[in-house]
Amino acid sequence: MLRRVALACALAVTATGASANPELLRMQRDPNQWVMPNGNYASWRYSELNQITRENVGNLKPTWQFSTGVLRGHEGGPLVVGEVMYIHTPFPNRVFALDLNNPGRVLWRYEPTQDPTVIGVMCCDTVNRGPAYADGKIILSQADTTVVALDAKTGKEVWKVKNGDPAKGETATMAPMVFGDKVLIGISGGEYGIRGHVTAYNLADGKQAWRAYSVGTDEDIKFDPQKTMSMGQPVGANSSIKTWEGDQWKMGGGSTWGWFSYDPDLNLIYYGSGNPGTWNPVQRPGDNKWSMTIFARDATTGVAKWVYQMTPHDEWDYDGVNEMVLVDNLQVGNQRVAKALVHMDRNGFGYTLNRENGQLMVAQKFDPAVNWATHVDMETGRPQVVSQYSTRAQGEDNNTKNICPAALGTKDQQPSAWSPKASLLFVPTNHVCMDYEPFRVSYSAGQPFIGATLSMYPPQGSDNLGNFIAWNPGSGKIAWSKPERFSVWSGALATAGDVVFYGTLEGYLKAVDTKDGKELFSYRTPSGIIGNVNTFTHKGKQYVAVMSGVGGWAGIGMAAGLQGESEGLGAVGAYKSLSDYTQLGGVLTVFALPN
Amino acid sequence: MKTVFALTLALLAMVPAARADDEKPYKVENGKVDQATFNGYRRYGNSCLQCHGPDGAGSSYAPNLTESLKHLSHEQFAETVINGRQNISSSQQNVMPSFGHVEDVVTYLDDIYGYLKARSDGALGRGRPERIGR
């Protein structure tokens, strides 16, 4: 299989002149390194390493630690390129190159100078999901939207470019992705009425190659009305702006702050867009295309090949930005899908599509608590919304109660892990419901544009706020589900040793058995984990690494918990505030088996 | 400052209890609130909650306002919201933006203060308050 991809890739390079980055493609296949935030172009977060197994993982021990000196939420995870580990921090967005031959020794350190006023326009903490590596460069996307390429050996700046304007509420949290001779980057600011876009820059000099908006004119969104497809039909002219009232698309949201995947064979980039404009649906009638949408775009030109809008006319803030996992030869019913795309959405549905043409194959709930829609109509692709939980139907100034999931989704950006060996997707999830009351707001550039007030709490009858689940993307069924006290806000890692790793908000790194979710290992790191786990080898020995440092949107429940105990839902004291379990502080911990 | 505070306390002690209640920037009856306090709750949800958390209870990156309002005066509160505040050191990077030109905040500043003061005084619990007369 790997060989076939390589061949296809080589052909694509000769055919189009742009495709996979050959060095990056080679390096991501080498399990001794971890060169991309999600492991590979397919966002598998899977490693062939098998020294650590379900039999011996219980013996895992921390071997060294490193404090970043930054307190806020540490999302993303380390990269390992050769004998160097690269780690990063939330604002001020430090990057450290650490010497694996002399663990924790800093080879170089980079800290950009940024106007701290950007902190005030970052909606949910100042997180950053890490830099990208390619061609001897580390590409960092700073909070203030500056994209900077650093020399991976020295940390010296090679080029810098500005991708957005924090004065308008545009900021950056996501990790860039390199393909061919370009680097792709999105933008955050969905709570500030921005208009989302993805932009490709030349890896060599930072010059802009193309930019495609989520919302706007056909030219802006790079749609071909005849050739761009949705649910098997051409989208037609003005497919975005005709789904908005007046000029509202100009503050139409669709921010692009999640993850990118890439199929070098098809030369297509995959990602999702976030919420439309204000959270008050009454104020923005229409389907609000193409917010809440999965995009497949030609990597060379940026033109959209197909799109699928998961949550038309969002009424709950179910951003569609979660990772797109590219699975090959997936059995769906009686069909074998050569090229599938699996996406676990904030809205609580797990989707499987044919990634060549966007055909919808599976759409099933991955938490039984999900209630805002009964099901997804497989002919139209539209969710069948339950009026009782529709904040549009209940209307402005009315409190719509007991909607599941809450705005933070059944799953947020914390990436899942796909094990081709187990044929299962391991998914960190939230188990949280909400009351949601929309109200009228006015737009002011660079100011919050929310227009809804929310309370969040666990589903009735539950005393846990999260689950770690195994999902079968062919059948759309949960294989097993392991309850967690708090939302699981850490990216998972699956390995050929039949174990899967993830972190918890209390700060535990855990390893569970891929076949049944049985807990095999747990170690309490210094702070809550919202970072993503990776693995690599050094001098032939397998290591596992993760960043601790609680914060992010999860940090909002830090001070007082999500639910007032006085309101008496669930077991008293079961959701005591997270601050009873952990405090702030960024620390890297590297684990290994004893010699 | 201490003297002024003591003096205020002394004055408060002298006025009848009902009078002191009238001076509160909110009205809470049987757990229900007046329209202004309710509006404060909603405006808080739009412009403040993302950092200061549900019910003013704070987050990992912004202070608990039910605590802050125990020692911030109405004037200090208004000054902070209008002008913003920066607290940048090697260990903390806390920035509150200026809301001085934001219509939805400035127009309803007293409502937001009233809501948070009710939370801070313990007069109002967590969650969405009900309105008096509804």
Chai-1 contact restraints between the chains, C-beta under 6 A:
chainA,res_idxA,chainB,res_idxB,connection_type,confidence,min_distance_angstrom,max_distance_angstrom,comment,restraint_id
A,R72,B,Y61,contact,1.0,0.0,6.0,A-B,restraint_1
A,F91,B,Q93,contact,1.0,0.0,6.0,A-B,restraint_2
A,P116,B,I88,contact,1.0,0.0,6.0,A-B,restraint_3
A,P116,B,V95,contact,1.0,0.0,6.0,A-B,restraint_4
A,I119,B,Q93,contact,1.0,0.0,6.0,A-B,restraint_5
A,I119,B,V95,contact,1.0,0.0,6.0,A-B,restraint_6
A,G120,B,V95,contact,1.0,0.0,6.0,A-B,restraint_7
A,G120,B,P97,contact,1.0,0.0,6.0,A-B,restraint_8
A,C123,B,Q50,contact,1.0,0.0,6.0,A-B,restraint_9
A,D125,B,Y61,contact,1.0,0.0,6.0,A-B,restraint_10
A,N399,B,R128,contact,1.0,0.0,6.0,A-B,restraint_11
A,F439,B,R42,contact,1.0,0.0,6.0,A-B,restraint_12
A,V441,B,N46,contact,1.0,0.0,6.0,A-B,restraint_13
A,V441,B,D104,contact,1.0,0.0,6.0,A-B,restraint_14
A,S442,B,E103,contact,1.0,0.0,6.0,A-B,restraint_15
A,S442,B,D104,contact,1.0,0.0,6.0,A-B,restraint_16
A,S444,B,V102,contact,1.0,0.0,6.0,A-B,restraint_17
A,Q447,B,V102,contact,1.0,0.0,6.0,A-B,restraint_18
A,P448,B,S47,contact,1.0,0.0,6.0,A-B,restraint_19
A,I450,B,N46,contact,1.0,0.0,6.0,A-B,restraint_20
A,T453,B,R42,contact,1.0,0.0,6.0,A-B,restraint_21
A,T453,B,G45,contact,1.0,0.0,6.0,A-B,restraint_22
A,S455,B,G127,contact,1.0,0.0,6.0,A-B,restraint_23
A,G551,B,S60,contact,1.0,0.0,6.0,A-B,restraint_24
A,G555,B,S59,contact,1.0,0.0,6.0,A-B,restraint_25
A,G555,B,S60,contact,1.0,0.0,6.0,A-B,restraint_26
A,I556,B,G53,contact,1.0,0.0,6.0,A-B,restraint_27
A,I556,B,S59,contact,1.0,0.0,6.0,A-B,restraint_28
A,M558,B,S59,contact,1.0,0.0,6.0,A-B,restraint_29
A,M558,B,S60,contact,1.0,0.0,6.0,A-B,restraint_30
A,A559,B,G53,contact,1.0,0.0,6.0,A-B,restraint_31
A,A559,B,A57,contact,1.0,0.0,6.0,A-B,restraint_32
A,A559,B,G58,contact,1.0,0.0,6.0,A-B,restraint_33
A,A559,B,S59,contact,1.0,0.0,6.0,A-B,restraint_34
A,A559,B,N64,contact,1.0,0.0,6.0,A-B,restraint_35
A,A560,B,A57,contact,1.0,0.0,6.0,A-B,restraint_36
A,G564,B,R126,contact,1.0,0.0,6.0,A-B,restraint_37
A,G564,B,G127,contact,1.0,0.0,6.0,A-B,restraint_38
A,S566,B,G125,contact,1.0,0.0,6.0,A-B,restraint_39
A,L584,B,S60,contact,1.0,0.0,6.0,A-B,restraint_40
